[in-house]
Each structure stands twice: as C-alpha cells, then as structure tokens.
Amino acid sequence: MKKDSIIQLIALGGVPLLMVLGNSMLIPVFPEMQKTLNISQFQVGLTITLFSIPAGICIPILGFLSDKIGRKLIIVPSLILYAFGGVISGIAPIIYQQQAYPLLLAGRVVQGIGAAGTGPIAMALVSDIFTGNQRSQAQGSVEAANGLGKVISPILGSLIALLFWYAIFFVYAALAIPIALAVWFLIKEPKPKQKNNSFANYFQGIKKVFSQSGKSLIGSYLAASIVLFTLFGILSYLSDILEVEYGLKGVIKGFALAGPVLAMSITSFVSGRMLKNSPGLMKPFIVGGLAVLSLALIILSVFKINIIFFIAILIMGTGTGLVLPAVNTTVTSAAPLAERGGITALYGTVRFFGVAAGPPTYSKLLELGKGTMFWGGSGIALASLLISFFLVSKKELSANNQPETSSEDPNGSPDIKDEGEEHNSSPPKDATKVTTPSTRKGLINLWKPLTGAASGLTLLFFWLRRKHH
C-alpha cells in the first residue's frame, strides 16, 4: 500500500473510532454524573438513549445523501456537529451545575445526529477509495481501529474523568475537529455515481429484499439489537456497583469495564474468521451466542460479586461476540449487491436502537430487584433465541447469494461493522457448507484468548476482594 493510501487510511480510521467512543467512554462516569446532577440511574441511562436514537434514525437518510452529494460532504459536517454537541453537553454543568441535565441531554441528541454521518459513511468511503485486495485490507484496518476503540474507551473515559467527570464531552470535540480537518484535506474522494437515484428507489430496494428474505433479516436484526441492548444495560449496571459497592474508581474501574468488551472483541475476531471458512455456522453462532448470553445472565442472578460473577461477565461478552459477526454475514448474504446499502443502513439503525434501550430498561428492572433484572434480561435473550431459531433460514439466505461483479454498491454503504467484529463482506459461495477441520481449529483458537482474559479477570477479582476486605 502506498504512502498516500496509508495516510488516507489513518485519517478514515479515526472516524469510526470516534463514533465508538460516543457511548462507551461515557459509561465509567455514570455514578459521578448521577451524584452531581442529583438524578436517577434511569435518567443517567438516557444519556446513551438520546445519543443512539437520533443516530439510528439518521443513518439511512445520511447514507442515501452521501450517495447523492459525496461522502466527505456528509462526514465532515457530521464530525463538526458531533463536536458541537460535545461542547453543549460539556458546558452545561459549568453554567447550570445541578440543573444541567436538560441541556446535557440536548447536546447528546446533537452528538447522536452527528454520529450517524461518521462511522457507516466512512466505511463506505473506504470501499470507494480502495479496490481489489487493498479494499479488504483497508476495511480490516479500519475495523481494527473500531475494535481498539471499544476496548480502550472505558479505560480512556476513566482516565479523563480524573480531571472532572464532564471533561469527556470536551474530549469528544477535541478529537472530532482534527479528524474532520484530516478527512477534508487528506482524503481524495471519487465522484459520486448515484446522483440520479431517488429516495423512493432507495427504499424500494429495501422492500424488495424483505419480500425475499424478510424472516431471516428480522431474526438477525433482533438478535443483534438484543445482544447490544444487554451489553450496554449490564455495563451501566456494572459501572455503578464497581464504584458504589467496591469504591472502585479511576483506571482500575476502566479496566474492569473493559473486560466484557475485550471478550466480545476477541470472540468477534475469531468467529469472523471461522465464518469465512464455514459460512454454515451463521445460524448456529446466532442461536448459540444468544444461549450463552441467556446462561450468563442466569449465573449473574445466582452469584454475587465473586469470581463466578466476573467469569459470567466474560461469558456474556463472548456470547455477544458470537452473534454480531454471524448477523453481519447473514445480513449481507440476504441482500444482493444492488440492494445491500439500504439493508446494511437499516441494520445500523436497529443496532443503535438496541444500545439506546439497554441502560434505561435495565435500570427500571433493577428497581424491581437484581434478580428481576438478570432473569428478565435472560428471558429477553431466550425469546430472541427462539425467534431467531425459527426465522433465520439457510435456504432463504442461499437463494440470494450471488458473486460480486462490481466494486461499487449503488446504494452506498458497504457492510456496517462497528463493534470490532470481522466478517466476510462478500456473500459466501455456499451458505450451507461447513468445513469441520477449520471449525475445530477456530474453536481452539477462540478458547486460548478467552482463557487468558478469564485469568486476567480472576486476578482482578482477588485484587477487588482484598481491597474490599
């Protein structure tokens, strides 16, 4: 890869990285925010919700507009809007102190709208700029930045909060502006080729795919939204108990919160590679991941803060990491090339909606008791498992698989991947073929990093126990 290409790739990698930080970096400061603003845990969770809902609504619209007027003309203003929203939320506690909550939420809404025009559009721009083998390499590099952001965001958030809890909002702005300048001046964008495409045709393509593969898409969308709903709901709960019950603050708390996200990222990476060689594992991974998630929540309901509790948190991240790459592949397999942009944009929307619903829903369940929260979450995951089991169809997906004959997607956005997961962006040639030796090797490779992560959490548990006593 040439030097100019590497520079462009670095600039583009910062865009999805920033979007990832939008929610995850904020979670470690939840308890301090709640105490300072004198609000409930439910109200704290709305800072995630009112970021994610506007983002989910705007993703298809901005994706369509990026096809019409160009990616940079969407990404750069979106980054500036993202920065502006951060500044609004950051100055709210300075000006209004304990009455800052409404203005802070307004800033989060503005940030969410800006976020919709960042990560997914940047992935589309990568697909526009790079071709052939360089495209998969470039997308892999951008996804690496994305995955890195997921893991470091709780740690980074904890570090920044050592200054003051609302400093995080100003960091959003401090990062967004340089990235916007880099994209504007360093990226050489090809001219848009879909200026004559209408909004009606855009949604007609989505309708066409749903008429052929609607059941599989609904089951897949539901599975992805539920695992993210659960992940962010549990992370918001974990942020509170680590501080309130254990007095755990700062960087150590950030490392503790990074545990399930690290497990998710490792599992996503390995399972994504397994799916390339064994695409027939898509449905088993979706159903199996939801089963693992449901089991982890049952374990969390039975055991208190001890080693088994922390292992269950790790298992929860593992289940999430099994589901997301499989759903990514399922979604792209269900859509022919011409309609894939709209389908993946809609996929990004439902993922954001899952994130939006998690923290406030889990805080309301917690008011009824910890057991209710964990068993309720397990029941939701189990219901999603059953729905996905009956709706996701290998035959339905195979019927729509076709080789890609063009590097351009007339509906814009390529495969949306924003949780650090890796998958095959081209539909598999045979969605029912399972390569057994590759599967066994993949499972072995999956087990090794997970045992390492479990060992790390075990050491963390004994450190917490010693500190507590």
C-alpha positions in Angstrom: 0.0 0.0 0.0 1.4 3.4 -1.0 2.2 6.2 1.5 -0.7 8.3 0.3 -3.1 5.4 0.8 -1.8 4.8 4.3 -2.3 8.4 5.3 -5.8 8.3 4.0 -6.5 5.1 5.8 -5.2 6.6 9.1 -7.5 9.6 8.7 -10.5 7.5 7.9 -9.8 5.1 10.8 -10.3 8.0 13.2 -13.9 8.4 12.2 -15.4 5.1 13.3 -13.1 5.2 16.3 -14.7 8.4 17.4 -18.2 7.1 16.9 -17.4 4.1 19.1 -16.2 6.4 21.9 -19.5 8.3 21.8 -21.3 5.9 24.3 -18.7 3.6 25.7 -16.3 6.3 27.0 -19.2 7.8 29.0 -20.2 4.7 31.0 -17.4 5.0 33.7 -18.7 8.4 34.8 -22.3 7.4 35.3 -22.1 7.2 39.1 -20.4 10.6 39.4 -22.9 12.2 36.9 -25.8 10.8 38.9 -24.5 12.1 42.2 -23.5 15.6 40.9 -26.7 16.2 38.9 -28.9 14.5 41.6 -30.7 12.3 39.0 -31.8 8.7 38.9 -29.9 5.8 37.3 -32.7 5.7 34.7 -32.0 9.4 33.8 -28.3 8.7 33.6 -29.1 5.9 31.1 -30.9 8.4 28.9 -27.6 10.0 28.0 -27.0 6.8 26.0 -30.5 6.6 24.7 -30.8 10.1 23.4 -27.5 9.7 21.6 -28.4 6.4 20.0 -31.9 7.0 18.8 -31.1 10.1 16.7 -28.1 8.3 15.3 -30.2 5.2 14.4 -32.9 7.4 12.7 -30.4 9.4 10.7 -28.1 6.7 9.4 -30.3 5.6 6.4 -31.0 9.3 5.5 -27.4 10.4 5.6 -26.3 7.2 3.9 -28.6 8.0 1.0 -27.4 11.6 0.9 -23.8 10.5 0.8 -24.5 8.6 -2.4 -26.0 11.8 -3.9 -23.6 14.5 -2.9 -20.4 12.6 -1.8 -19.1 11.1 1.4 -16.9 13.9 2.6 -19.7 16.4 2.4 -21.6 14.3 4.9 -18.7 13.1 7.1 -17.0 16.5 7.8 -20.2 18.4 8.8 -21.2 15.4 10.9 -17.9 15.5 12.8 -18.3 19.2 13.4 -21.9 18.7 14.6 -20.6 15.8 16.8 -18.0 18.2 18.3 -20.6 20.9 18.8 -22.9 18.5 20.7 -20.0 17.6 22.9 -19.3 21.2 23.8 -23.0 21.8 24.6 -23.0 18.8 27.0 -19.7 19.9 28.5 -20.6 23.5 29.3 -24.0 22.5 30.7 -22.6 21.5 34.2 -20.4 24.6 34.2 -23.2 27.0 33.6 -26.2 25.3 35.2 -24.4 23.0 37.7 -27.1 20.7 39.3 -29.7 21.9 36.8 -27.5 21.0 33.8 -29.3 17.8 32.9 -31.8 19.1 30.2 -29.0 21.0 28.3 -26.7 18.0 28.6 -29.3 15.7 27.0 -29.8 18.3 24.2 -26.1 18.1 23.5 -26.2 14.3 23.4 -29.1 14.5 20.8 -26.9 16.8 18.6 -24.0 14.4 19.0 -26.1 11.4 18.0 -27.2 13.1 14.8 -23.6 13.9 14.0 -22.5 10.3 14.8 -24.9 9.0 12.2 -22.8 10.5 9.5 -19.5 9.2 10.7 -18.7 5.5 11.0 -21.0 3.9 8.4 -20.2 6.6 5.8 -16.5 6.3 6.5 -16.7 2.5 5.8 -18.5 3.4 2.5 -15.7 5.8 1.6 -13.1 3.2 2.3 -14.9 1.0 -0.2 -15.0 3.8 -2.7 -11.3 4.6 -2.5 -9.7 1.2 -2.2 -10.2 -1.6 -4.7 -9.4 -5.3 -5.1 -7.3 -6.8 -2.4 -6.5 -3.4 -0.9 -10.2 -2.9 -0.1 -10.4 -5.9 2.3 -7.0 -4.9 3.9 -8.2 -1.3 4.3 -11.6 -2.3 5.8 -9.8 -4.6 8.1 -7.5 -1.8 9.3 -10.5 0.5 9.9 -12.2 -2.3 11.8 -9.1 -2.8 13.9 -9.3 0.9 14.9 -13.0 0.3 15.7 -12.3 -2.7 17.9 -9.5 -0.9 19.6 -11.9 2.0 20.5 -14.4 -0.4 22.1 -11.7 -1.9 24.3 -9.9 1.3 25.4 -13.0 3.5 25.7 -13.9 2.6 29.3 -10.2 2.9 30.3 -9.9 6.2 28.5 -13.1 7.5 30.0 -11.9 6.7 33.5 -8.6 8.5 32.9 -10.2 11.6 31.5 -12.7 11.7 34.4 -9.8 12.1 36.8 -9.8 15.8 35.8 -13.6 16.2 36.2 -16.5 14.0 35.0 -17.7 16.2 32.2 -14.3 16.6 30.7 -15.2 13.7 28.5 -17.6 15.9 26.5 -14.8 18.4 25.6 -12.6 15.5 24.6 -15.2 14.5 22.0 -14.8 17.9 20.5 -11.0 17.9 20.8 -10.9 14.7 18.8 -13.6 15.4 16.2 -12.2 18.7 14.8 -8.7 17.4 13.9 -10.3 14.2 12.4 -12.6 16.4 10.3 -9.7 18.5 9.0 -7.8 15.4 8.2 -10.7 13.9 6.2 -11.3 17.2 4.4 -7.7 17.9 3.3 -6.2 14.4 3.1 -8.9 12.2 1.5 -9.2 12.1 -2.2 -12.8 11.0 -2.8 -14.0 9.6 -6.2 -17.0 11.5 -7.6 -20.4 10.1 -6.5 -22.1 7.9 -9.1 -25.6 7.8 -7.8 -26.8 11.4 -8.2 -29.9 10.3 -10.1 -31.0 7.7 -7.6 -34.3 8.6 -5.8 -35.3 8.2 -2.2 -38.2 6.1 -3.5 -35.9 3.7 -5.3 -33.6 3.5 -2.3 -36.5 2.2 -0.1 -37.9 0.1 -2.9 -34.7 -1.8 -2.8 -35.1 -2.5 0.9 -38.7 -3.6 0.3 -37.6 -6.0 -2.4 -35.0 -7.7 -0.2 -37.6 -8.0 2.7 -40.1 -9.7 0.3 -37.5 -12.4 -0.3 -35.5 -12.7 2.9 -37.7 -10.8 5.4 -37.9 -13.6 8.0 -34.2 -14.1 8.2 -33.5 -10.4 8.3 -36.0 -9.8 11.2 -34.5 -12.7 13.2 -31.0 -11.4 12.6 -31.8 -7.8 13.3 -33.5 -8.8 16.5 -30.5 -10.9 17.7 -28.0 -8.1 17.1 -30.2 -5.5 18.8 -30.8 -7.7 21.8 -27.1 -8.5 22.5 -26.2 -4.8 22.3 -29.2 -4.0 24.4 -27.9 -6.4 27.0 -24.3 -5.4 26.8 -24.9 -1.7 27.4 -27.5 -2.4 30.0 -25.2 -4.6 32.1 -22.2 -2.2 31.6 -24.2 0.7 33.0 -25.1 -1.5 36.0 -21.6 -2.7 36.4 -20.3 0.8 36.3 -22.5 1.6 39.3 -21.8 -1.4 41.5 -18.0 -1.3 41.0 -18.0 2.3 42.4 -20.8 2.2 44.9 -20.2 -1.3 46.4 -16.5 -1.5 46.0 -15.3 2.1 45.9 -13.5 1.2 42.6 -12.7 4.4 40.7 -10.3 5.7 38.0 -8.3 3.5 35.7 -8.8 0.2 37.6 -12.6 0.6 37.2 -12.0 1.3 33.5 -10.1 -2.0 33.1 -12.9 -3.8 34.9 -15.4 -2.4 32.5 -13.2 -3.3 29.5 -13.4 -7.0 30.4 -16.6 -8.0 28.7 -15.9 -5.7 25.8 -12.4 -7.3 25.3 -14.1 -10.8 25.4 -16.6 -9.6 22.8 -13.8 -8.2 20.5 -11.6 -11.3 20.8 -14.6 -13.6 20.1 -15.8 -11.4 17.2 -12.4 -11.5 15.6 -12.0 -15.3 15.8 -15.6 -16.2 15.0 -15.5 -13.8 12.0 -12.5 -15.8 10.6 -14.3 -19.1 11.3 -17.3 -17.8 9.3 -15.2 -17.2 6.2 -14.3 -20.9 6.0 -17.5 -22.2 7.5 -20.4 -20.0 6.4 -22.9 -22.6 7.5 -22.1 -21.7 11.1 -24.0 -18.4 10.8 -27.3 -19.6 12.3 -25.6 -21.8 15.0 -23.5 -18.9 16.1 -26.5 -16.6 16.3 -28.6 -19.1 18.3 -25.6 -20.3 20.3 -24.5 -16.8 21.2 -27.9 -15.9 22.5 -28.0 -19.1 24.5 -24.6 -18.2 26.0 -25.9 -14.7 26.8 -29.0 -16.0 28.5 -27.0 -18.5 30.6 -24.5 -15.8 31.7 -27.4 -13.7 33.0 -28.8 -16.6 34.9 -25.3 -17.1 36.5 -25.2 -13.4 37.4 -28.6 -13.7 39.1 -27.4 -16.6 41.3 -23.9 -15.5 42.3 -22.9 -12.2 44.0 -19.7 -10.3 43.4 -17.2 -13.2 43.3 -15.0 -15.0 40.8 -18.0 -16.7 39.2 -19.7 -13.3 38.7 -16.7 -12.0 36.8 -16.5 -15.1 34.7 -20.2 -14.7 33.9 -19.5 -11.2 32.7 -16.8 -12.5 30.5 -19.1 -15.2 29.1 -21.7 -12.5 28.4 -19.1 -10.7 26.2 -18.3 -14.0 24.5 -22.0 -14.6 23.6 -22.2 -11.1 22.1 -19.0 -11.7 20.1 -20.5 -14.9 18.6 -23.7 -13.2 17.5 -22.6 -10.0 15.9 -20.2 -11.3 13.1 -22.7 -14.0 12.3 -25.5 -11.4 11.9 -23.2 -9.2 9.8 -22.7 -12.1 7.4 -26.4 -13.1 7.5 -27.4 -9.5 6.6 -25.0 -9.2 3.7 -25.9 -12.7 2.4 -29.6 -11.8 2.4 -29.1 -8.8 0.1 -28.0 -8.8 -3.5 -25.2 -6.3 -4.2 -27.6 -3.7 -5.7 -29.8 -3.5 -2.5 -27.1 -4.1 0.1 -26.6 -0.4 1.0 -30.1 0.1 2.2 -30.2 -3.2 4.1 -26.9 -2.5 6.0 -28.0 1.0 6.8 -31.2 -0.3 8.3 -29.1 -2.8 10.2 -27.1 0.1 11.7 -30.3 1.7 12.8 -31.6 -1.4 14.7 -28.2 -1.8 16.4 -28.3 1.8 17.7 -31.9 1.2 18.9 -30.7 -1.8 20.9 -27.9 0.3 22.5 -30.5 3.1 23.2 -32.9 0.8 25.0 -30.4 -1.1 27.2 -29.4 1.3 30.1 -32.8 2.7 30.9 -34.6 -0.7 30.6 -32.1 -2.4 32.9 -32.2 0.5 35.4 -36.0 0.1 35.6 -35.7 -3.7 36.0 -33.1 -3.1 38.8 -35.7 -1.1 40.7 -37.7 -4.3 41.0 -34.6 -6.2 42.2 -31.4 -7.6 40.9 -33.0 -11.0 40.4 -35.7 -9.5 38.3 -33.2 -7.6 36.2 -31.0 -10.6 35.5 -33.8 -13.1 35.0 -35.7 -10.6 32.9 -32.7 -10.0 30.7 -32.2 -13.7 30.4 -35.8 -14.2 29.3 -35.5 -11.5 26.7 -32.3 -13.2 25.3 -34.1 -16.5 25.3 -37.1 -15.1 23.5 -34.8 -13.6 20.9 -33.1 -17.0 20.6 -36.4 -18.8 19.8 -37.5 -16.1 17.3 -34.1 -16.3 15.5 -34.1 -20.1 15.5 -37.5 -20.2 13.7 -37.0 -17.2 11.4 -33.4 -17.4 10.2 -33.3 -19.7 7.2 -30.2 -21.1 5.4 -32.3 -21.7 2.3 -33.6 -18.2 2.3 -30.1 -16.8 2.6 -28.6 -19.1 -0.1 -31.3 -18.1 -2.6 -30.0 -14.5 -2.6 -26.3 -15.2 -2.6 -24.5 -14.0 -5.8 -20.9 -13.3 -6.7 -19.9 -9.7 -6.7 -19.1 -8.5 -10.2 -18.6 -4.8 -9.3 -16.7 -3.0 -6.7 -19.4 -0.3 -6.4 -22.5 -0.5 -4.3 -25.2 1.6 -6.0 -27.0 2.1 -2.7 -23.9 3.4 -1.0 -22.9 2.0 2.4 -21.0 -1.3 2.4 -21.3 -3.8 5.3 -21.8 -1.9 8.5 -19.5 -3.2 11.3 -19.0 -1.2 14.3 -18.4 -3.4 17.3 -14.9 -4.6 16.5 -16.2 -7.7 14.7 -14.8 -9.1 11.4 -16.8 -10.8 8.7 -16.8 -11.7 5.1 -18.1 -8.7 3.2 -18.9 -10.8 0.1 -21.7 -13.3 0.3 -20.4 -16.9 0.8 -20.5 -19.1 -2.2 -22.2 -21.9 -0.3 -24.0 -20.9 2.8 -24.7 -24.5 3.8 -21.1 -25.8 3.6 -19.3 -26.4 6.9 -15.6 -27.1 7.0 -15.2 -29.3 10.0 -11.3 -29.1 10.4 -11.5 -25.3 10.2 -14.3 -25.2 12.7 -12.3 -27.3 15.2 -9.2 -25.2 14.7 -11.2 -22.0 15.1 -12.7 -23.2 18.3 -9.3 -23.9 19.7 -8.1 -20.5 18.6 -11.2 -19.0 20.3 -10.6 -20.8 23.6 -7.0 -19.7 24.0 -7.6 -15.9 24.2 -10.7 -16.4 26.3 -8.8 -18.4 28.9 -6.2 -15.6 29.0 -9.0 -13.0 29.5 -10.5 -15.2 32.3 -7.2 -15.3 34.0 -7.0 -11.5 33.9 -10.4 -11.2 35.4 -9.5 -13.7 38.1 -6.6 -11.6 39.2 -8.8 -8.6 39.1 -11.3 -10.3 41.3 -8.8 -11.2 44.0 -7.5 -7.6 43.9 -11.0 -6.3 44.4 -11.7 -8.8 47.2 -8.5 -7.8 49.0 -9.4 -4.1 48.6 -12.9 -4.7 49.8 -11.9 -6.5 53.0 
